[in-house]
């Protein structure tokens, strides 16, 4: 007679030590778990609610400037070091881990318009209202010695911005024109002009390092090739662009912070239409900076708020504000993708979490697994109305709320007026203009 024996491998269900978790066999057949979907929905709902409960993004403020913060620069080699330039003419070097100012440089008489370092972070370059470009050593002076610049270049006009090349010992300044400088020379290697208005921002491309872009006061964005002698092309918008930020993962994409309350993402290969229009601010957008992943960017506005946008969506996913924060003049996203820094008119630099509800510090393995599981659940049920409502809801200051309502009414009124005009006009007389083209006037090669 043949007898069938049940045999089990003890390794499949017996713990090796008493600290191990019991191994429980589970059958994943959905017919055996009829309430699984409803259970997961409740878990996703609770996870979304807890995310909003624990959303406390503000970490601290750096106090020390005696006037508004005008510009900031991230140290390329140290996550805990930040450089800031103020309207008081001082450049400060901060230690973010201790939230203390390590060094103060009396750099210029008047505003510090721009600050940057070379890529090895051995020298600091500053420009100001006193028509000078100054080079400083990153190392502090010896005890008892006065801080003096290593090199000073006197220009013919006020310099508005500065940015260093990502590889070479060269930097670019903007003012009445865009100048390319060598660190060892007192005369520019070449100068670019197109038009007569001043250029208030210049940025090097981090991937195609010979490319740079500038924003002018006559509403233009101009692209340059450092190897050539003339600008490449010019994009004319309806209103002035305050600054741009290159996407660190896509060499041909940049985002422009505009005076018409919006941000525009462009592809340099096709400038006659924007890739995306990012709306939510209710006043002029002053600064923008990308995250190291290139998937999100942060913007600071004159409406006293900081917003975080996904780079492929038109609406912000997060808004940060405080009662004391005034007009935001500059924002930066830290190189470890965890923190956001904002500088504003009331002399403070604020530190925020990039993920408002993220738990800081070292996590246990169970905590990591729980966060990953909750993230998957929220992703699975993200289109359910109740979860979407909880996830998107934000309390905003009354002025921003009221101004947002006014802007929505204005847009609906313009849309209704255009539809009425199209309905009562000859066919084709009032064309359909996509939102991504409305802010663009022309592209000049």
Buried (B, 14 or more C-beta within 10 A) or exposed (E): EEEEEEEEEEEEEEEEEEEEEEEEEEEEEEEEEEEEEEEBBEBBBEBBEEBEEEBEBBBEBBEBBEBBBBBBBBBBEEBEBBBBBBBBBBBBBBBBEEBEBEBEBEBBEBBBBBBBBBBEBEBBBBBBBBBBBBBBEBEEEEEEEEEEBEBEBEBEEBBBBBBBBBEBBBBBBBBBBBBBBBBEEEEBEBEBEBBEEBBBBBBBBBBBBBBBBBBBBEBBBBBBBBEEEEBBBBBBBEEBBBBBBBBBBBBBBBBBBBBBBBBBBBBBEEBEEBBBBBBBBBBBBBBBBBBBEBEBBBBBBBBBBBBBBBBEEBEBBBBBBBEEBBBBBBBBBBBEBBBBBBBBBBBBBBBBBBBBBBEEEEEEEEEEEEBEEBEEBBEBBEEBEEBEEBBEEBEBBEEBEEBBEEBEEEEEEEEEEEEEEBEEEEEEEBEEEEEBEEBBEEBBE
